[in-house]
Amino acid sequence: MGLICFDLDGTLVDPLRAMVHCIETTCGELALQAPARDVVRRFIGFGPGELFASLPGLEDPARLDEAIARYWSHFEESGIAKHRVYEGIPLMLTRLRRQGHSLHLVTVKPTRYARRVLHEFDLLLSFDQVFGTAPRDRYKSKSEVLTQLRLQGVVQPGGYMVGDRADDMASGKANGLIPLGVTYGFGTASELQDAGADKLFGTPAALDEWFKTSLPGSEIHDAFSKSE
């Protein structure tokens, strides 16, 4: 059976409304000018720390740390429910799981919050493991996270990396995974192609159909046999 690594934001869920809410709330508390929605979109996949570091008024490292801490506090309290799962994702994950494929979530979001998002939308049990970062870590790229997993033997060449940003494609390819790009998220087709995407998919349905054709097999396992 196959190994499939999925990105979270822009691949399984749309986090834009949640991010805008948490950023605007944090900026209001710190008397900062909140960035425009289009600016927030550009930072999806890179973590809120990178966005806050670009804002005027947060040049002091201590104040920047406070902004990031406040963001994650708001994220946990009210941001998680503001995500939106892309149509077709739950059924696709359940089917792949029932076929016996090994599914991993690989994200630059802190692991505890990634798990909370998956749990909120009944997606957590579809995954063997969830790999992310720690809330107070410096920013880690997808490449750093995935390379560490390869060195630990968790990720081995021959599987797939599904994501919506260049870092997903480049890091997947560098670690022996076949990079599959989705253009319904926040990265452009040219961004994904330039980073080495093997194939592009404009909708979750198109991605699901490709998996059905490329990884055929009977649904022989219980997708919900794990317990929290």
SULMOWO-V613817 format. One record per residue. N is the residue number from 0. RES is the residue in one letter. SS is DSSP state (h for helix, s for strand, l for the rest). PSI is psi in degrees with one decimal (999 if undefined). OMEGA is omega in degrees with one decimal (none if undefined). Layout:
# SULMOWO-V613817
n | res | ss | psi | omega
N | RES | SS | PSI | OMEGA
N | RES | SS | PSI | OMEGA
This chain:
# SULMOWO-V613817
n | res | ss | psi | omega
0 | M | l | 160.8 | -171.9
1 | G | l | 160.9 | 173.4
2 | L | s | 126.1 | 179.1
3 | I | s | 120.1 | 176.6
4 | C | s | 131.4 | -179.9
5 | F | s | 137.3 | 164.8
6 | D | l | 164.3 | -179.4
7 | L | l | -71.0 | -174.6
8 | D | s | 124.1 | -180.0
9 | G | l | -5.1 | -179.8
10 | T | l | -49.8 | 176.9
11 | L | l | -37.6 | -178.1
12 | V | s | 153.9 | 173.5
13 | D | s | 112.8 | -176.0
14 | P | l | 3.7 | -169.1
15 | L | h | -48.4 | -178.4
16 | R | h | -39.1 | 179.4
17 | A | h | -44.2 | -179.0
18 | M | h | -44.8 | 179.5
19 | V | h | -44.9 | 179.2
20 | H | h | -49.9 | -176.0
21 | C | h | -36.0 | 179.5
22 | I | h | -44.8 | 179.7
23 | E | h | -39.1 | 178.9
24 | T | h | -44.5 | 179.3
25 | T | h | -45.2 | -179.8
26 | C | h | -38.0 | 177.5
27 | G | h | -40.9 | -179.9
28 | E | h | -30.8 | -176.7
29 | L | l | 10.3 | 178.7
30 | A | l | 43.9 | 178.4
31 | L | l | 154.8 | 173.9
32 | Q | l | 118.6 | -179.2
33 | A | l | 141.2 | 178.7
34 | P | l | 156.1 | 178.2
35 | A | l | 158.0 | -178.4
36 | R | h | -39.0 | -179.7
37 | D | h | -32.1 | 177.1
38 | V | h | -42.9 | 178.0
39 | V | h | -42.4 | 179.1
40 | R | h | -41.8 | -175.5
41 | R | h | -22.5 | -177.5
42 | F | h | -2.5 | 178.1
43 | I | l | 127.6 | -175.6
44 | G | l | -8.7 | -178.5
45 | F | l | -6.6 | 177.3
46 | G | l | 147.4 | -178.5
47 | P | h | -25.7 | 179.5
48 | G | h | -39.1 | 178.4
49 | E | h | -39.4 | 179.3
50 | L | h | -48.8 | -178.8
51 | F | h | -35.1 | -179.7
52 | A | h | -20.2 | -179.7
53 | S | l | -6.7 | -175.1
54 | L | l | 138.4 | 173.0
55 | P | l | 138.6 | 179.2
56 | G | l | -4.1 | 179.8
57 | L | l | 31.8 | 179.3
58 | E | l | -28.9 | 178.2
59 | D | l | 122.0 | -178.4
60 | P | h | -36.8 | -179.5
61 | A | h | -40.4 | 179.4
62 | R | h | -36.0 | 176.0
63 | L | h | -44.9 | 177.9
64 | D | h | -38.9 | 179.0
65 | E | h | -41.5 | 179.7
66 | A | h | -43.6 | -179.5
67 | I | h | -42.1 | 179.3
68 | A | h | -42.0 | 178.7
69 | R | h | -40.6 | 178.9
70 | Y | h | -50.1 | -176.7
71 | W | h | -30.0 | 175.6
72 | S | h | -45.2 | 178.2
73 | H | h | -35.6 | 178.5
74 | F | h | -46.4 | -177.7
75 | E | h | -38.5 | -175.4
76 | E | h | -41.2 | -172.7
77 | S | h | -6.9 | -175.4
78 | G | h | -31.4 | -174.0
79 | I | h | -44.9 | -177.3
80 | A | h | -12.7 | -178.7
81 | K | h | 0.2 | 173.4
82 | H | l | 163.2 | 176.0
83 | R | s | 127.4 | 178.1
84 | V | s | 132.8 | 177.4
85 | Y | l | 139.5 | -177.9
86 | E | l | 132.6 | 177.2
87 | G | l | -15.8 | -177.3
88 | I | h | -47.9 | -177.8
89 | P | h | -43.8 | -179.0
90 | L | h | -38.0 | 178.3
91 | M | h | -47.3 | -179.5
92 | L | h | -41.8 | 179.7
93 | T | h | -42.9 | -179.8
94 | R | h | -44.8 | 179.2
95 | L | h | -38.9 | 178.6
96 | R | h | -44.0 | -178.9
97 | R | h | -25.1 | 175.6
98 | Q | l | -11.9 | 177.4
99 | G | l | 8.5 | 178.3
100 | H | l | 150.9 | 177.9
101 | S | s | 115.5 | -176.0
102 | L | s | 126.8 | 176.8
103 | H | s | 140.9 | 170.6
104 | L | s | 128.0 | 179.6
105 | V | s | 116.7 | -173.1
106 | T | s | 159.0 | 172.9
107 | V | s | -3.4 | 175.2
108 | K | s | 147.0 | 174.7
109 | P | s | 136.5 | -173.6
110 | T | h | -43.0 | -176.0
111 | R | h | -35.4 | -179.1
112 | Y | h | -33.5 | 175.3
113 | A | h | -42.7 | 178.4
114 | R | h | -38.8 | 179.6
115 | R | h | -40.7 | 178.3
116 | V | h | -46.9 | 179.4
117 | L | h | -43.1 | -179.8
118 | H | h | -40.1 | -178.3
119 | E | h | -34.2 | -175.3
120 | F | l | 23.1 | 174.6
121 | D | l | 38.2 | 178.8
122 | L | l | -13.1 | -171.0
123 | L | h | -40.8 | -175.3
124 | L | h | -8.1 | 176.1
125 | S | h | -13.9 | -173.6
126 | F | l | 140.0 | 173.7
127 | D | l | -46.3 | -178.6
128 | Q | s | 156.5 | 176.8
129 | V | s | 123.7 | -177.8
130 | F | s | 125.5 | 177.8
131 | G | s | -140.7 | -178.0
132 | T | s | -177.9 | 174.3
133 | A | l | 146.7 | -175.6
134 | P | l | -34.7 | -176.3
135 | R | l | 7.6 | 175.2
136 | D | l | 151.3 | 165.5
137 | R | l | 163.7 | -178.7
138 | Y | l | 130.6 | 173.9
139 | K | l | 135.6 | 177.6
140 | S | l | 164.1 | 174.9
141 | K | h | -34.8 | 179.8
142 | S | h | -42.6 | 179.1
143 | E | h | -43.4 | -179.1
144 | V | h | -45.8 | -175.9
145 | L | h | -38.5 | 178.3
146 | T | h | -40.6 | 177.4
147 | Q | h | -40.1 | 178.9
148 | L | h | -37.0 | 178.2
149 | R | h | -42.9 | -180.0
150 | L | h | -29.1 | 177.6
151 | Q | l | -7.2 | 179.5
152 | G | l | 5.8 | 179.9
153 | V | l | -43.3 | 179.0
154 | V | l | 129.0 | 179.6
155 | Q | l | 149.6 | -178.9
156 | P | l | 147.0 | 176.6
157 | G | l | -12.4 | 178.4
158 | G | l | -158.0 | -176.5
159 | Y | s | 149.5 | 170.9
160 | M | s | 116.9 | -177.8
161 | V | s | 123.9 | -179.3
162 | G | s | 176.7 | -175.3
163 | D | l | 3.4 | -179.2
164 | R | l | 162.5 | -177.5
165 | A | h | -38.4 | -178.3
166 | D | h | -33.4 | 176.2
167 | D | h | -44.9 | -177.1
168 | M | h | -49.4 | -176.3
169 | A | h | -42.0 | -178.5
170 | S | h | -36.9 | 176.8
171 | G | h | -48.7 | -179.0
172 | K | h | -41.5 | -178.7
173 | A | h | -22.5 | -178.5
174 | N | l | 21.6 | 172.7
175 | G | l | 12.4 | 178.7
176 | L | l | 151.3 | 176.6
177 | I | s | 117.3 | -175.4
178 | P | s | 123.2 | 178.4
179 | L | s | 118.6 | -176.7
180 | G | s | 140.5 | 176.2
181 | V | s | 129.8 | -176.5
182 | T | l | 3.4 | 175.9
183 | Y | l | -3.1 | 178.8
184 | G | l | -126.6 | -171.5
185 | F | l | -3.8 | 175.2
186 | G | l | 150.3 | 179.2
187 | T | l | 162.9 | 177.7
188 | A | h | -41.5 | -179.2
189 | S | h | -38.8 | 176.8
190 | E | h | -45.6 | -177.9
191 | L | h | -42.3 | 179.5
192 | Q | h | -43.8 | 179.7
193 | D | h | -28.1 | -178.9
194 | A | l | 0.1 | 173.3
195 | G | l | 17.2 | -180.0
196 | A | l | 133.1 | 178.9
197 | D | l | -37.9 | 177.9
198 | K | s | 156.1 | 177.5
199 | L | s | 145.0 | -179.3
200 | F | s | 128.1 | -176.0
201 | G | l | -14.3 | -179.9
202 | T | l | 157.3 | 173.0
203 | P | h | -33.5 | 179.9
204 | A | h | -40.1 | 179.0
205 | A | h | -39.7 | 177.0
206 | L | h | -45.4 | 179.9
207 | D | h | -43.2 | -179.1
208 | E | h | -37.9 | 178.6
209 | W | h | -42.4 | 177.9
210 | F | h | -39.9 | 179.8
211 | K | h | -38.1 | -178.6
212 | T | h | -42.2 | -174.1
213 | S | h | -28.3 | -179.9
214 | L | l | 63.9 | -178.9
215 | P | l | 155.0 | 178.3
216 | G | l | 157.6 | 179.5
217 | S | l | 151.9 | 175.7
218 | E | l | 96.6 | -169.5
219 | I | l | -9.4 | -175.5
220 | H | l | 158.7 | 173.9
221 | D | l | 115.4 | -176.9
222 | A | l | -17.0 | -173.8
223 | F | l | 41.0 | -179.1
224 | S | l | -13.9 | 179.5
225 | K | l | 154.2 | 176.5
226 | S | l | 152.0 | 179.8
227 | E | l | 999 | none
